[in-house]
Amino acid sequence: MGETRAEFLQRVVKEMRTAEFEPLEPYPGSTVKPWRARCLKCGVESAPRLIKVRSGRACTTCETSRKDAERAAHTHTFYVGSGRSETVERWVETIPLMSDEWHGVPKERAEEEMRAAGFEPLEPYPQSVDLHWLCRCTVCGRPSPKRLVQIRTSAAGCKYCAPNARVEPSDADADIRAAGFEPLEPYPGNARSPWRCLCTTCGTQTTPRLEFVRRGTGCPICATARRTAKSRLPSEEAIASARAVGFEPLEPYPGSNKLPWRCRCMTCHRESTPRLTSMRKGSGCRSCAYGQPTAPEAEMRAAGFEPLDDFPGVKKPWRCRCTACGNESTPELGSVRRGSRCRFCAGRPAAPEEEMRTAGLDPLEPYPGTTHGPWRSRCMRCGEESTPALHSVRRGTGCRFCARRMDADEAVAKMRAASFEPLESYPGSKKPWRCRCTKCGKESSPHLSSVSKGSRCRFCARKRSAR
């Protein structure tokens, strides 16, 4: 038989009192809920959980007081927390907590350790490794308070001599001025922070970092000017280099061997914008290197074109007139250099209208200006109007009506071969043609185009499907 509710409540209250807690309210109904109680030792109220009390949890106030008492009683122990490094923990483990070797260090031994770390004591040993001890650095000679425990645990050096050491504002000011800067604001307190200064050489305001200045970094503007001056040639030498490859400068030297420099070729007299760095490598005029004529106009006239506008560029259309056929066109100088000539003279009639008439089409409106556009015309054979494109006519396409038109005798032969007897004259391939089926004797009006594709008498087809 299980225990009753009253017996269960008596048991949990007894557990709380055994753990030295006096409940101040009824059982909350769960072991994981806080239960307000008073500690029978210190009298402090708290809200422990029964599940924690069963696992051995005691009053937090009493536990804290116990730890503080232990630390106070053992004043010479060195407490190692969880945040200390592994090296410190191993070193502390090798030293007895109550040993006089750690806390009661003799004066002679303390001074010996401090001198070995690079410090000369300036006052008597304070009789504790945790207290500050005024010493002087044997490297820079500056005094600073040090603790013997810090020297032992982390091998801390002088705060002025270390790589990331703190810098005094007076020393920082002296270092920045020695590098050629005039500070415009107080030292920011960190050697890695930007420090607004004025360069005493070029007068430019910049923000150097003391850490970089101590390594030898100076004003970036002055450094850029020095690099530019190093790569820059004197004007006389630059002009001599340009004339050596056949160029006559038309403007002053731009100051950099990588900038375009407007010059004129002394051979073909054409203007260009070469770079001094290319001319110093031996590169000359490209027009002369390709063996081109002295002017674009001369090139076009040699190819049979008379320019009508100013030269627009090598790869741009240039309005010209063919000296052979007299037609205007817009060839590109680059295409002419590759061998292109007048498109009207290249084996075609002199004008688009003549091309259409040669193909049997009479134009009814002016040339639309493009070979791909529709051009309303009339067939000179059948008289039908259509809108063929000039590029289609050039490929051999003619009147579409004439292409579809069939001879009457040939049409009658096709109908009779399909078991149709025509009852009227041939109307056209896509018009109804009254005929009589030679098999069933019924009349119908099929199209010749449908019969050519395989269509037959619709009445005979129904009889076959009914069977």
C-alpha positions as CSV (number, residue, x, y, z in Angstrom):
1,M,0.0,0.0,0.0
2,G,1.5,3.4,-1.1
3,E,1.9,6.4,1.2
4,T,-0.8,9.0,1.6
5,R,-0.7,12.6,0.7
6,A,-0.1,13.6,4.3
7,E,2.8,11.2,4.7
8,F,4.4,12.5,1.5
9,L,4.2,16.1,2.7
10,Q,5.7,15.1,6.1
11,R,8.6,13.3,4.3
12,V,9.5,16.3,2.0
13,V,9.4,18.7,5.0
14,K,11.7,16.4,6.9
15,E,14.1,16.3,3.9
16,M,14.2,20.2,3.9
17,R,14.8,20.3,7.7
18,T,17.6,17.7,7.4
19,A,19.3,20.0,4.9
20,E,18.9,22.8,7.5
21,F,16.0,24.6,5.7
22,E,12.7,25.5,7.5
23,P,9.9,25.8,4.9
24,L,7.9,29.0,5.1
25,E,5.1,28.0,2.8
26,P,3.3,24.8,1.7
27,Y,4.9,22.4,-0.7
28,P,4.7,23.9,-4.2
29,G,3.7,20.6,-5.8
30,S,6.9,19.9,-7.7
31,T,10.5,19.2,-6.9
32,V,11.7,21.6,-9.6
33,K,9.7,24.6,-8.3
34,P,11.2,27.1,-5.9
35,W,10.2,26.6,-2.2
36,R,10.5,29.6,0.0
37,A,12.4,28.6,3.2
38,R,14.7,30.0,5.9
39,C,18.2,28.7,6.6
40,L,18.5,27.3,10.2
41,K,22.1,28.4,10.4
42,C,22.2,32.0,9.1
43,G,18.5,32.8,9.1
44,V,18.5,34.1,5.5
45,E,15.4,33.4,3.4
46,S,15.9,31.9,0.0
47,A,13.9,29.7,-2.5
48,P,15.8,26.5,-3.0
49,R,14.4,23.6,-5.1
50,L,13.8,20.3,-3.5
51,I,15.6,18.5,-6.3
52,K,18.7,20.5,-5.6
53,V,18.4,20.0,-1.9
54,R,18.3,16.2,-2.4
55,S,21.5,16.4,-4.5
56,G,23.3,18.1,-1.6
57,R,22.8,21.8,-2.3
58,A,23.2,24.0,0.8
59,C,22.4,27.6,1.7
60,T,24.2,29.9,-0.8
61,T,24.8,32.5,1.9
62,C,26.4,30.0,4.2
63,E,28.5,28.5,1.4
64,T,29.8,31.9,0.4
65,S,30.7,32.8,4.0
66,R,32.5,29.5,4.3
67,K,34.6,30.2,1.2
68,D,35.4,33.7,2.4
69,A,36.4,32.4,5.8
70,E,38.8,29.9,4.2
71,R,40.4,32.5,2.1
72,A,40.7,34.9,5.0
73,A,42.2,32.1,7.2
74,H,44.7,31.2,4.5
75,T,45.9,34.7,3.6
76,H,49.1,33.4,2.1
77,T,47.4,31.1,-0.5
78,F,47.4,32.0,-4.1
79,Y,43.8,31.4,-5.4
80,V,43.7,30.0,-8.9
81,G,40.4,30.8,-10.7
82,S,39.0,29.1,-13.8
83,G,40.0,32.1,-15.9
84,R,43.8,31.7,-15.3
85,S,46.0,30.3,-18.0
86,E,47.2,26.7,-18.1
87,T,50.8,27.8,-17.6
88,V,49.9,29.7,-14.4
89,E,47.9,26.8,-13.0
90,R,50.8,24.3,-13.6
91,W,53.2,26.8,-12.0
92,V,51.0,27.3,-8.9
93,E,50.4,23.6,-8.5
94,T,54.1,23.1,-8.0
95,I,54.1,25.6,-5.0
96,P,52.5,24.6,-1.7
97,L,49.6,26.8,-0.8
98,M,50.9,27.5,2.8
99,S,54.6,27.5,1.9
100,D,56.8,30.3,3.0
101,E,58.7,29.8,-0.2
102,W,55.9,31.5,-2.0
103,H,54.6,34.2,0.4
104,G,57.4,34.6,2.9
105,V,60.1,35.3,0.2
106,P,63.3,36.6,1.7
107,K,64.4,40.1,0.7
108,E,67.6,38.8,-1.0
109,R,65.7,36.3,-3.1
110,A,63.0,38.9,-4.1
111,E,65.6,41.4,-5.2
112,E,67.5,38.7,-7.1
113,E,64.3,37.7,-9.0
114,M,63.5,41.3,-9.8
115,R,67.0,42.1,-11.1
116,A,66.9,38.9,-13.2
117,A,63.7,40.3,-14.9
118,G,65.5,43.5,-15.8
119,F,64.4,45.8,-12.9
120,E,66.4,47.5,-10.2
121,P,64.5,48.0,-6.9
122,L,64.2,51.6,-5.7
123,E,62.6,50.9,-2.3
124,P,62.7,48.0,0.2
125,Y,60.8,44.8,-0.6
126,P,57.2,45.3,0.6
127,Q,57.2,41.7,2.1
128,S,54.5,40.5,-0.2
129,V,54.5,39.3,-3.8
130,D,51.0,40.9,-4.4
131,L,52.0,44.4,-3.4
132,H,53.5,47.0,-5.8
133,W,57.3,47.5,-5.7
134,L,58.8,50.6,-7.2
135,C,61.6,49.6,-9.5
136,R,63.6,51.1,-12.4
137,C,63.9,49.4,-15.8
138,T,67.6,48.6,-16.6
139,V,67.0,49.1,-20.3
140,C,65.2,52.5,-20.6
141,G,65.9,53.7,-17.0
142,R,62.2,54.7,-16.3
143,P,60.7,53.9,-12.9
144,S,57.4,52.0,-12.7
145,P,55.6,50.0,-10.0
146,K,55.8,46.2,-10.5
147,R,54.5,43.2,-8.5
148,L,56.7,40.2,-8.0
149,V,53.8,37.9,-8.6
150,Q,53.3,39.5,-12.0
151,I,57.0,39.0,-12.9
152,R,56.8,35.3,-11.8
153,T,53.5,34.4,-13.5
154,S,53.6,36.2,-16.9
155,A,57.2,37.4,-17.2
156,A,55.8,40.9,-17.7
157,G,58.5,43.4,-18.9
158,C,58.7,47.1,-18.8
159,K,55.6,48.8,-20.0
160,Y,57.7,51.4,-21.8
161,C,60.1,49.0,-23.6
162,A,57.6,46.2,-24.6
163,P,56.5,46.1,-28.3
164,N,53.0,47.1,-27.4
165,A,54.1,49.2,-24.5
166,R,52.3,52.4,-23.5
167,V,53.9,55.6,-24.8
168,E,54.1,58.8,-22.8
169,P,52.5,61.8,-24.6
170,S,55.8,63.7,-24.4
171,D,57.7,60.8,-26.1
172,A,55.1,60.4,-28.7
173,D,55.2,64.1,-29.5
174,A,59.0,64.0,-29.9
175,D,58.9,60.9,-32.2
176,I,56.2,62.3,-34.5
177,R,58.0,65.6,-34.8
178,A,61.3,63.9,-35.5
179,A,59.6,62.1,-38.5
180,G,58.5,65.5,-40.0
181,F,55.0,65.9,-38.7
182,E,53.4,68.7,-36.7
183,P,50.7,67.4,-34.4
184,L,47.3,69.1,-34.7
185,E,45.7,67.4,-31.7
186,P,46.9,65.7,-28.5
187,Y,48.3,62.2,-28.6
188,P,45.4,59.8,-28.9
189,G,46.9,57.4,-26.3
190,N,47.5,54.5,-28.6
191,A,50.3,54.0,-31.1
192,R,48.0,52.3,-33.5
193,S,45.4,55.0,-33.6
194,P,45.4,57.7,-36.3
195,W,46.9,61.0,-35.2
196,R,45.9,64.1,-37.1
197,C,49.1,65.9,-38.1
198,L,50.5,68.3,-40.7
199,C,53.5,67.3,-42.9
200,T,56.2,69.9,-42.4
201,T,57.5,69.2,-45.9
202,C,54.5,69.4,-48.2
203,G,52.0,71.0,-45.8
204,T,49.4,68.3,-46.3
205,Q,47.2,67.3,-43.5
206,T,47.3,63.5,-42.9
207,T,46.7,61.0,-40.1
208,P,49.8,58.8,-39.5
209,R,50.0,56.1,-36.9
210,L,52.9,56.4,-34.4
211,E,53.5,52.6,-34.7
212,F,54.2,53.0,-38.4
213,V,56.1,56.2,-38.0
214,R,58.5,54.5,-35.7
215,R,59.1,51.9,-38.3
216,G,60.1,54.6,-40.8
217,T,56.9,55.4,-42.6
218,G,56.6,59.0,-43.6
219,C,54.1,61.3,-45.3
220,P,52.2,59.4,-48.1
221,I,51.9,62.5,-50.2
222,C,55.6,63.1,-50.1
223,A,56.3,59.4,-50.9
224,T,54.0,59.5,-53.9
225,A,55.7,62.7,-55.1
226,R,59.1,61.0,-54.8
227,R,58.0,58.0,-56.8
228,T,56.5,60.2,-59.5
229,A,59.7,62.3,-59.7
230,K,61.8,59.2,-59.9
231,S,59.8,57.9,-62.9
232,R,59.4,61.3,-64.6
233,L,61.8,62.3,-67.3
234,P,62.9,65.9,-67.9
235,S,61.1,67.6,-70.7
236,E,64.2,67.8,-72.9
237,E,64.9,64.1,-72.6
238,A,61.2,63.2,-73.3
239,I,61.1,65.3,-76.4
240,A,64.4,63.8,-77.6
241,S,62.9,60.3,-77.1
242,A,59.8,61.2,-79.1
243,R,61.8,62.7,-82.0
244,A,64.1,59.6,-82.0
245,V,61.1,57.4,-83.2
246,G,59.8,60.1,-85.7
247,F,57.3,62.1,-83.7
248,E,57.1,65.9,-83.3
249,P,55.3,66.8,-80.0
250,L,52.3,69.2,-80.4
251,E,51.9,69.9,-76.7
252,P,54.1,70.1,-73.6
253,Y,55.2,66.8,-72.0
254,P,52.3,65.6,-69.7
255,G,54.8,64.7,-67.0
256,S,54.2,61.0,-67.0
257,N,55.5,58.3,-69.4
258,K,52.1,56.5,-69.1
259,L,49.9,59.4,-70.2
260,P,48.9,60.1,-73.9
261,W,51.0,62.7,-75.6
262,R,49.6,64.4,-78.7
263,C,52.2,64.3,-81.5
264,R,52.5,64.4,-85.3
265,C,54.4,61.8,-87.3
266,M,57.2,63.5,-89.3
267,T,56.7,60.9,-92.1
268,C,53.0,60.7,-92.8
269,H,52.1,64.0,-90.9
270,R,49.2,62.3,-89.1
271,E,48.3,63.2,-85.5
272,S,48.2,60.5,-82.8
273,T,48.5,60.2,-79.0
274,P,51.3,57.7,-78.2
275,R,52.8,57.2,-74.8
276,L,56.4,58.0,-73.9
277,T,56.8,54.5,-72.4
278,S,56.0,53.0,-75.8
279,M,58.2,55.4,-77.7
280,R,61.1,54.6,-75.4
281,K,60.6,50.9,-76.4
282,G,61.0,51.8,-80.0
283,S,57.3,52.0,-81.1
284,G,56.7,54.5,-83.8
285,C,53.8,55.7,-86.0
286,R,51.3,52.9,-86.6
287,S,50.1,54.3,-89.9
288,C,53.6,54.2,-91.3
289,A,54.2,50.8,-89.8
290,Y,51.1,49.4,-91.8
291,G,52.2,51.2,-95.0
292,Q,49.0,53.3,-95.1
293,P,48.7,56.4,-97.4
294,T,49.3,59.8,-96.0
295,A,45.5,60.7,-95.5
296,P,42.2,58.9,-95.2
297,E,40.8,60.9,-98.2
298,A,43.6,59.5,-100.4
299,E,42.8,56.0,-99.3
300,M,39.1,56.4,-100.2
301,R,39.9,58.0,-103.6
302,A,42.3,55.1,-104.3
303,A,39.4,52.7,-103.7
304,G,37.1,54.5,-106.0
305,F,35.1,56.7,-103.5
306,E,34.9,60.5,-103.4
307,P,34.3,61.6,-99.7
308,L,31.3,63.9,-99.2
309,D,31.9,64.6,-95.4
310,D,34.8,65.0,-93.1
311,F,36.6,61.9,-91.9
312,P,34.5,60.5,-89.0
313,G,36.8,57.7,-87.9
314,V,38.2,54.3,-89.1
315,K,35.2,52.3,-87.8
316,K,32.4,54.8,-88.5
317,P,30.3,55.2,-91.7
318,W,31.7,57.8,-94.1
319,R,29.3,59.3,-96.7
320,C,30.9,58.9,-100.1
321,R,30.1,58.8,-103.8
322,C,31.3,56.0,-106.1
323,T,33.3,57.4,-109.0
324,A,32.2,54.6,-111.3
325,C,28.4,54.4,-110.8
326,G,27.7,57.7,-109.1
327,N,25.7,56.1,-106.2
328,E,26.1,57.3,-102.7
329,S,26.9,54.9,-99.9
330,T,28.5,55.0,-96.4
331,P,31.4,52.6,-96.4
332,E,33.8,52.4,-93.4
333,L,37.5,53.1,-93.9
334,G,38.4,49.9,-92.0
335,S,36.3,47.9,-94.5
336,V,37.8,49.6,-97.5
337,R,41.3,48.8,-96.1
338,R,40.2,45.1,-96.0
339,G,39.2,45.2,-99.7
340,S,35.5,46.3,-99.7
341,R,34.4,48.3,-102.7
342,C,31.1,49.9,-104.0
343,R,28.2,47.5,-103.3
344,F,26.4,48.8,-106.5
345,C,29.3,48.1,-108.7
346,A,30.0,44.6,-107.3
347,G,28.3,42.7,-110.2
348,R,24.9,44.2,-109.7
349,P,22.9,46.8,-111.7
350,A,23.6,50.4,-111.2
351,A,20.4,51.1,-109.1
352,P,17.9,49.0,-107.0
353,E,15.1,49.9,-109.5
354,E,17.1,48.2,-112.3
355,E,17.5,45.1,-110.1
356,M,13.8,44.8,-109.6
357,R,13.0,45.3,-113.3
358,T,15.5,42.7,-114.2
359,A,13.7,40.3,-112.0
360,G,10.4,41.1,-113.7
361,L,9.0,43.4,-111.0
362,D,8.1,47.1,-111.7
363,P,8.5,49.3,-108.5
364,L,5.4,51.3,-107.6
365,E,7.1,53.5,-105.0
366,P,10.6,54.8,-104.4
367,Y,13.3,52.6,-102.9
368,P,12.6,52.2,-99.1
369,G,16.3,52.7,-98.3
370,T,17.0,49.2,-97.1
371,T,17.3,45.8,-98.8
372,H,15.3,44.0,-96.1
373,G,12.3,46.3,-96.2
374,P,9.1,45.5,-98.2
375,W,9.0,47.3,-101.6
376,R,5.5,47.6,-103.3
377,S,5.9,46.3,-106.9
378,R,3.8,44.9,-109.8
379,C,4.7,41.8,-111.6
380,M,5.4,42.5,-115.3
381,R,4.0,39.0,-116.3
382,C,0.8,38.5,-114.3
383,G,0.1,42.1,-113.2
384,E,-0.3,41.2,-109.6
385,E,0.9,43.5,-106.9
386,S,3.2,42.3,-104.1
387,T,5.8,43.6,-101.6
388,P,9.0,41.6,-102.0
389,A,12.3,42.7,-100.4
390,L,15.3,43.6,-102.5
391,H,17.6,41.1,-100.7
392,S,15.1,38.3,-101.6
393,V,14.9,39.3,-105.2
394,R,18.8,39.3,-105.3
395,R,18.7,35.7,-104.1
396,G,16.4,34.7,-107.0
397,T,12.9,35.1,-105.6
398,G,10.4,36.6,-108.0
399,C,6.6,37.1,-108.1
400,R,4.9,34.8,-105.6
401,F,1.7,34.6,-107.8
402,C,3.6,33.4,-110.8
403,A,5.4,30.9,-108.6
404,R,2.1,29.4,-107.5
405,R,0.3,29.6,-110.9
406,M,-0.1,26.3,-112.8
407,D,-1.0,25.5,-116.4
408,A,-4.7,24.5,-117.0
409,D,-3.9,21.3,-118.8
410,E,-1.5,20.2,-116.0
411,A,-4.2,21.1,-113.4
412,V,-6.8,19.0,-115.3
413,A,-4.4,16.1,-115.5
414,K,-3.8,16.2,-111.7
415,M,-7.6,16.2,-111.0
416,R,-8.3,13.2,-113.3
417,A,-5.4,11.3,-111.7
418,A,-7.2,11.8,-108.4
419,S,-10.5,10.4,-109.8
420,F,-12.1,13.9,-110.4
421,E,-13.6,15.1,-113.8
422,P,-13.6,18.9,-114.0
423,L,-16.9,20.4,-114.9
424,E,-15.6,24.0,-115.4
425,S,-12.4,25.8,-116.4
426,Y,-9.5,25.9,-114.0
427,P,-10.1,28.7,-111.4
428,G,-6.8,28.6,-109.4
429,S,-5.0,26.3,-107.0
430,K,-6.7,27.6,-103.9
431,K,-10.2,28.2,-105.2
432,P,-13.2,25.7,-105.3
433,W,-13.2,23.7,-108.6
434,R,-16.6,22.0,-109.4
435,C,-15.9,18.4,-110.4
436,R,-17.6,14.9,-110.5
437,C,-16.1,11.9,-108.9
438,T,-15.5,9.1,-111.4
439,K,-16.2,6.5,-108.8
440,C,-19.4,7.5,-107.1
441,G,-20.7,10.0,-109.7
442,K,-21.3,12.8,-107.1
443,E,-20.3,16.4,-107.6
444,S,-18.1,18.4,-105.2
445,S,-15.8,21.4,-105.2
446,P,-12.3,20.5,-104.0
447,H,-9.2,22.7,-104.2
448,L,-6.4,21.7,-106.4
449,S,-3.9,22.4,-103.6
450,S,-5.8,20.0,-101.3
451,V,-6.0,17.3,-104.0
452,S,-2.2,17.7,-104.5
453,K,-1.7,17.0,-100.8
454,G,-3.7,13.7,-101.0
455,S,-7.4,14.7,-100.5
456,R,-10.0,12.7,-102.4
457,C,-13.8,12.5,-102.8
458,R,-15.6,13.1,-99.5
459,F,-18.5,10.9,-100.4
460,C,-16.3,7.9,-101.2
461,A,-14.5,8.5,-97.9
462,R,-17.8,8.3,-95.9
463,K,-18.7,5.0,-97.6
464,R,-15.4,3.4,-96.6
465,S,-15.8,4.6,-93.0
466,A,-19.4,3.2,-92.9
467,R,-18.2,-0.2,-93.9
